[in-house]
Amino acid sequence: LKNLRYLNLSFNKIKNIDKLIKLTNLETLELTGNPIKKFDLLEN
């Protein structure tokens, strides 16, 4: 989330949108009960 906030302040809005889409996917994974895969995506 800290990285997302940094991107939000940057000039690269398109990359920020991509990160937000990935965040939505992480939220979906959290609901599937697979925290290990969620953690792996957070590391990337």
Secondary structure, 3 states (H helix, E strand, C coil): CHHHHHHHHCCCHHHHHHHHHHHHHHHHHHHHCCHHHHHHHHHC
